[in-house]
Amino acid sequence: MLRSPTLRPDALRIRRPRLQLALAAAIGPALPAAVFAADAVPTLDPVVVTGSRVEAQSFDLPFSIDVVEMGEVQAGNLGVNASEALGRVPGLVVQNRQNYAQDLQISIRGFGSRAAFGVRGVKLIADGIPASTPDGQGQAATFNLDTAERIEVMRGPFSTIYGNHAGGVIQLFSRDPYGPPMVRGAFLAGSWGTAKFDVGAEGEKNGIGYVLDASRFDTDGYRDHSSATRDQLFGKLRIRPDEDSTLTLVASALEQDDTEDPLGLTWATYKRDPRAVEAVAETFDTRKSIDHRQAGGTYERRFGAGRLQLSAYGGERSVIQYLSIPPGPQNGPRHSGGVVDFDRSFHGAGARWIHTLQAGPGELTLTGGVDFDRSDDERKGFQNFVGSTVGVKGALKRDETDTVTSLDPYVQANWVIDKWTLQAGLRHSEVEFEVDDKYIAAGNPDDSGDITYRKTTPALGLVYQVSPALNLYASAARGFETPTLTELSYSGTGGTGGFNFGLKPATSKQVELGAKAFIGDNTRLNAAVFQIRTDDELVVESNTGGRAVFRNAASTLRRGVELALESDFSRQWRGRLSLTRLQATYDSPFTTGNGRIDDGNRLPGIPALSAFAELEWKPRDGLAAAVETYYRSKLYVEDTNTERAAPAYTLVNLRLAAEQKSGDWTFGQLLRVDNLFDREHIASVIVGDGNGRFYEPGPTRSLYVGARASYSF
């Protein structure tokens, strides 16, 4: 996950198609150098580190991986949600809940779609530091989009070499500081009371580089009772002690006070008024406050043909959340209350050795390492009423310490022999959950206990170079996914039981076949077909009163096709297309609190078809206009598939970005129109909500304008 200290940022982005390189090698000596220099703009073949853990062209890897270059995203978007960048990636579905109390819902090939909040089943990493806890739950809101250089998204079997995350890996890399010192500022405003301020500074001098950023985001929200204020800070320091080593220090903070939670809507309420909230949201003033701080460091040093990488991090996260659970019998002695209050401390470390050597007829790169992660939650629960007053912190109902620890050693090998590349990986994951229950009262016995999940997951991939412009590949792996701490928290009817130690991890077998091709010099095509069989899939048994109880279903089957096409039609026109067809079904029947679930039923929260298309026009340097189109088919909202599905929708967005330079100053402007045709739509669903509040509407037509300026010294 760490980058080589010898590579500059421009070397990490994208390189020319290999067909063009081969042509240059063949006839270049007979032509003047200027012939190729004029067409040497790098395109279409990004260099990535996710998956192989060493720098490699994505074209040569036996798995699906995409890179989102953030420069263009930052120029043409708000810089608030990761959905702005990730919606164009095939196989990935990002549902913006329009609810900053619950974060985005991100799923890859169907993994993570059941998450009621946060990100589940997908590994999140920022600058080499996990943004996911050891139990598999992550927060995309901690990503700082203002300082990001690129985001790598890996899908498929090789995701399992990152441990307890079967769906995929999303890894953000912030800019490395180079060049003279520079200061910048930006302001954006638009629909629904949206405003964002951002200031920053970066540069390098005497071998020490820095990136600093501070921002505030405010919104009244599209829906009632959905206002939010988010403050973010980011700092990065990069030091080169000598030519062979690099030390990078990163720190960040996120604070959201009293973020309003509009909850979901019933279908009847949505049809009456998509901007409304159910009465309980305002009655109980449902809301959430978050205070998140973390810091970490990475050190890399070369030793001849070997490379040592070390990392360490730590942080704290405090959350207090007010739910809409009414007083009554459901607040019995086993109930943990309607106010969630926890303080989390987390830390971890990693070590990795990478070595390249000649092995027989080819070059072999070996990687061995170990990751350690730990989180400790001081978790309390309180009633959300005092007497007849609701929406306030009342009597104590829960008091415990929850600890999750993971230790994962792994090895990987990449062997290149002529036109063949063989890649293999093996990881052993051990995830331990410990609960120390301190709230023991009449009718509420001691729920302390511990459970450990262990699994060894192999992965194997093969690439064959048919020609310099066409690679075929195949990969297969076994994966596993433990329950999260949230999924383990409740058992019994209505979630009034103790810790659910009976849950087993879901295990999967994944296979993928794909092709990566360059068509001419300016077009790249990626295509993949995949199948995933999962046993003991975790599903919602019941979800009422803010308490979700989970159980293991028998088995599920996911089959899909992904297609990505990118082309530079000319110097002025560029197009992108991504398409995902996914059939995700239960492969055997089972029974939940909602009744019998038949085999063949669709997994909820997963669209069968999703697509993205973009046409961009750059008439000259410093000016770009684009039209974006998103399509998502209907979403089932619970396992029986009998409740009203969220309808399919198509959204069209427009953006215009301009930039001017005057001496040491650079100025930029943004005009953006989202949902141009003013379509009402359901942007996200809450899977299996026991109150029938499944639906989270998205905004109608929205207009945003912004301006930025920077000065280089």
MOLINJO-V712922 format. One record per residue. N is the residue number from 0. RES is the residue in one letter. OMEGA is omega in whole degrees, -180 to 180 (* if undefined). Layout:
# MOLINJO-V712922
<<N RES OMEGA> <N RES OMEGA>>
This chain:
# MOLINJO-V712922
<<0 M 178> <1 L -178> <2 R 179> <3 S -179> <4 P -177> <5 T -176> <6 L 174> <7 R -179> <8 P -178> <9 D 177> <10 A -177> <11 L -172> <12 R -174> <13 I -180> <14 R -178> <15 R 174> <16 P -177> <17 R 176> <18 L 179> <19 Q 177> <20 L 180> <21 A 179> <22 L 180> <23 A 180> <24 A -175> <25 A -173> <26 I -178> <27 G -178> <28 P -177> <29 A -176> <30 L 176> <31 P -179> <32 A -177> <33 A -179> <34 V -179> <35 F 179> <36 A -179> <37 A -178> <38 D -173> <39 A 178> <40 V -176> <41 P -180> <42 T 157> <43 L -176> <44 D -176> <45 P 172> <46 V -176> <47 V 175> <48 V 180> <49 T 179> <50 G -179> <51 S 179> <52 R 171> <53 V -178> <54 E 179> <55 A 174> <56 Q -177> <57 S 180> <58 F -173> <59 D -174> <60 L -175> <61 P 178> <62 F -180> <63 S 177> <64 I 180> <65 D 178> <66 V 174> <67 V 177> <68 E -168> <69 M 179> <70 G 179> <71 E 179> <72 V -179> <73 Q -179> <74 A -172> <75 G -177> <76 N -175> <77 L -177> <78 G -177> <79 V -175> <80 N 178> <81 A 178> <82 S 178> <83 E -177> <84 A -167> <85 L -177> <86 G -178> <87 R -174> <88 V 179> <89 P 179> <90 G -176> <91 L 177> <92 V 178> <93 V 179> <94 Q 178> <95 N -175> <96 R -169> <97 Q -177> <98 N -175> <99 Y 172> <100 A -174> <101 Q 178> <102 D 179> <103 L 167> <104 Q -177> <105 I 175> <106 S 177> <107 I -177> <108 R 176> <109 G 178> <110 F 179> <111 G -175> <112 S -178> <113 R -176> <114 A 178> <115 A 175> <116 F -180> <117 G -177> <118 V -174> <119 R 178> <120 G 180> <121 V -179> <122 K 177> <123 L -179> <124 I 176> <125 A -180> <126 D 177> <127 G -178> <128 I -180> <129 P 170> <130 A 175> <131 S 178> <132 T -176> <133 P -179> <134 D 174> <135 G -179> <136 Q -176> <137 G -179> <138 Q 180> <139 A 180> <140 A 179> <141 T 176> <142 F 175> <143 N -175> <144 L -178> <145 D -178> <146 T -177> <147 A 174> <148 E 180> <149 R 174> <150 I 177> <151 E -179> <152 V 179> <153 M -180> <154 R 171> <155 G -170> <156 P -174> <157 F 173> <158 S -177> <159 T 178> <160 I 172> <161 Y 171> <162 G -168> <163 N 180> <164 H -172> <165 A -171> <166 G -176> <167 G -178> <168 V 174> <169 I -174> <170 Q 179> <171 L 175> <172 F 176> <173 S -180> <174 R 169> <175 D -177> <176 P 176> <177 Y 174> <178 G -178> <179 P 178> <180 P -177> <181 M 174> <182 V -177> <183 R 176> <184 G -179> <185 A 177> <186 F 179> <187 L 178> <188 A 180> <189 G -174> <190 S 175> <191 W 177> <192 G -176> <193 T 174> <194 A 177> <195 K 175> <196 F 180> <197 D 174> <198 V -179> <199 G 177> <200 A 177> <201 E 179> <202 G -178> <203 E 177> <204 K 179> <205 N 176> <206 G 179> <207 I -180> <208 G -178> <209 Y 172> <210 V -180> <211 L -179> <212 D 175> <213 A -178> <214 S 171> <215 R 177> <216 F 178> <217 D 173> <218 T 170> <219 D 180> <220 G 177> <221 Y -179> <222 R 172> <223 D 175> <224 H -180> <225 S -180> <226 S -178> <227 A 170> <228 T -179> <229 R 175> <230 D 179> <231 Q 174> <232 L 179> <233 F 175> <234 G 179> <235 K 179> <236 L -177> <237 R -176> <238 I 176> <239 R -180> <240 P 176> <241 D -176> <242 E -175> <243 D -174> <244 S 179> <245 T 174> <246 L 180> <247 T 178> <248 L -177> <249 V 175> <250 A -180> <251 S 178> <252 A 176> <253 L 179> <254 E 176> <255 Q -180> <256 D 174> <257 D 175> <258 T -177> <259 E -178> <260 D -178> <261 P -178> <262 L 176> <263 G 179> <264 L 166> <265 T 180> <266 W -179> <267 A 179> <268 T 178> <269 Y -179> <270 K 179> <271 R -177> <272 D -178> <273 P -179> <274 R -174> <275 A 169> <276 V 173> <277 E -173> <278 A -175> <279 V -180> <280 A -180> <281 E 179> <282 T -179> <283 F -179> <284 D -179> <285 T -173> <286 R -177> <287 K 175> <288 S -176> <289 I 173> <290 D -173> <291 H 178> <292 R 178> <293 Q 178> <294 A 180> <295 G 179> <296 G 175> <297 T 179> <298 Y 180> <299 E 180> <300 R 177> <301 R 174> <302 F -178> <303 G 180> <304 A -179> <305 G -179> <306 R 178> <307 L 177> <308 Q 180> <309 L 178> <310 S 176> <311 A -179> <312 Y 175> <313 G 180> <314 G 180> <315 E 177> <316 R 178> <317 S -179> <318 V 167> <319 I -173> <320 Q 179> <321 Y -178> <322 L -174> <323 S -178> <324 I -177> <325 P 174> <326 P 179> <327 G -178> <328 P -179> <329 Q 176> <330 N -179> <331 G -173> <332 P -179> <333 R -177> <334 H -175> <335 S 173> <336 G -177> <337 G 176> <338 V 178> <339 V -177> <340 D 178> <341 F 174> <342 D -177> <343 R 167> <344 S -178> <345 F 178> <346 H 179> <347 G -180> <348 A 177> <349 G 177> <350 A -176> <351 R 174> <352 W 180> <353 I -177> <354 H 179> <355 T -178> <356 L 174> <357 Q -180> <358 A -178> <359 G -177> <360 P -175> <361 G 180> <362 E -176> <363 L 174> <364 T -179> <365 L 179> <366 T 176> <367 G -178> <368 G 178> <369 V 176> <370 D 175> <371 F 180> <372 D -179> <373 R 172> <374 S 179> <375 D 180> <376 D 166> <377 E -168> <378 R 177> <379 K 175> <380 G -178> <381 F 169> <382 Q 180> <383 N 177> <384 F 171> <385 V -174> <386 G 179> <387 S 180> <388 T -178> <389 V -179> <390 G 178> <391 V -179> <392 K -179> <393 G -174> <394 A 178> <395 L 179> <396 K -178> <397 R 179> <398 D -176> <399 E 173> <400 T -180> <401 D -179> <402 T 176> <403 V -179> <404 T 175> <405 S 176> <406 L -172> <407 D 169> <408 P -178> <409 Y 173> <410 V 176> <411 Q 178> <412 A 177> <413 N -174> <414 W -179> <415 V 180> <416 I 179> <417 D -178> <418 K -178> <419 W 172> <420 T 178> <421 L 178> <422 Q -179> <423 A 178> <424 G 179> <425 L -179> <426 R 175> <427 H -178> <428 S 175> <429 E -176> <430 V -177> <431 E 175> <432 F 177> <433 E 178> <434 V 176> <435 D -175> <436 D -179> <437 K -180> <438 Y -178> <439 I -176> <440 A 180> <441 A -178> <442 G 180> <443 N -176> <444 P -180> <445 D 179> <446 D 180> <447 S 177> <448 G 179> <449 D 178> <450 I -179> <451 T 176> <452 Y 180> <453 R 178> <454 K 173> <455 T -173> <456 T 176> <457 P 175> <458 A -178> <459 L 179> <460 G -178> <461 L 177> <462 V 174> <463 Y 180> <464 Q 178> <465 V 176> <466 S 178> <467 P -177> <468 A -178> <469 L 173> <470 N 172> <471 L -178> <472 Y 175> <473 A 177> <474 S -180> <475 A -179> <476 A 168> <477 R 179> <478 G 174> <479 F -174> <480 E 180> <481 T 169> <482 P 173> <483 T 178> <484 L 178> <485 T -179> <486 E 178> <487 L -167> <488 S -171> <489 Y 174> <490 S 177> <491 G -178> <492 T 178> <493 G 178> <494 G -177> <495 T 177> <496 G -180> <497 G -178> <498 F -173> <499 N -178> <500 F 180> <501 G -180> <502 L 176> <503 K 175> <504 P 173> <505 A 179> <506 T -174> <507 S 171> <508 K -175> <509 Q 172> <510 V -178> <511 E 172> <512 L -177> <513 G 176> <514 A 175> <515 K -172> <516 A 168> <517 F 178> <518 I -171> <519 G -177> <520 D -168> <521 N -178> <522 T 176> <523 R 179> <524 L 172> <525 N 178> <526 A 180> <527 A 169> <528 V -175> <529 F 174> <530 Q -180> <531 I 173> <532 R -177> <533 T 173> <534 D 179> <535 D 176> <536 E 179> <537 L -180> <538 V 180> <539 V 174> <540 E 176> <541 S -179> <542 N 180> <543 T 176> <544 G 180> <545 G -178> <546 R 178> <547 A 177> <548 V -177> <549 F 175> <550 R 176> <551 N 172> <552 A -176> <553 A -177> <554 S 177> <555 T 180> <556 L 176> <557 R 175> <558 R -176> <559 G 177> <560 V 176> <561 E -179> <562 L 176> <563 A -179> <564 L 178> <565 E -176> <566 S 169> <567 D -177> <568 F 179> <569 S 178> <570 R -177> <571 Q -172> <572 W 179> <573 R -180> <574 G 176> <575 R 176> <576 L 172> <577 S -174> <578 L 178> <579 T 173> <580 R -174> <581 L 173> <582 Q -178> <583 A -173> <584 T 169> <585 Y -174> <586 D 176> <587 S -176> <588 P 174> <589 F -176> <590 T 174> <591 T 177> <592 G 179> <593 N 180> <594 G -177> <595 R 176> <596 I -176> <597 D 172> <598 D -175> <599 G 175> <600 N 179> <601 R 172> <602 L -178> <603 P 176> <604 G -177> <605 I 178> <606 P 177> <607 A -179> <608 L 173> <609 S -175> <610 A 175> <611 F 176> <612 A -179> <613 E 173> <614 L -175> <615 E -180> <616 W 177> <617 K -177> <618 P 178> <619 R 178> <620 D 177> <621 G 179> <622 L -180> <623 A 175> <624 A -177> <625 A 171> <626 V -179> <627 E 178> <628 T 178> <629 Y 174> <630 Y 174> <631 R 178> <632 S -174> <633 K 179> <634 L 169> <635 Y -172> <636 V 177> <637 E -166> <638 D -178> <639 T -178> <640 N -179> <641 T 176> <642 E -178> <643 R 178> <644 A 174> <645 A -173> <646 P 174> <647 A 176> <648 Y 172> <649 T 179> <650 L 177> <651 V 179> <652 N 175> <653 L 174> <654 R 177> <655 L -180> <656 A -180> <657 A 179> <658 E 178> <659 Q 177> <660 K 177> <661 S -177> <662 G -180> <663 D -179> <664 W 170> <665 T -179> <666 F 178> <667 G 178> <668 Q -179> <669 L 168> <670 L -176> <671 R 175> <672 V 176> <673 D -179> <674 N -174> <675 L -175> <676 F 169> <677 D -178> <678 R 168> <679 E -178> <680 H 175> <681 I -174> <682 A -175> <683 S 176> <684 V 175> <685 I -172> <686 V 172> <687 G -179> <688 D -174> <689 G 178> <690 N -178> <691 G 179> <692 R -174> <693 F -158> <694 Y 178> <695 E -175> <696 P 175> <697 G -176> <698 P 168> <699 T -174> <700 R -177> <701 S -178> <702 L 180> <703 Y 175> <704 V -179> <705 G 177> <706 A 179> <707 R 178> <708 A 176> <709 S -180> <710 Y 179> <711 S -179> <712 F *>>
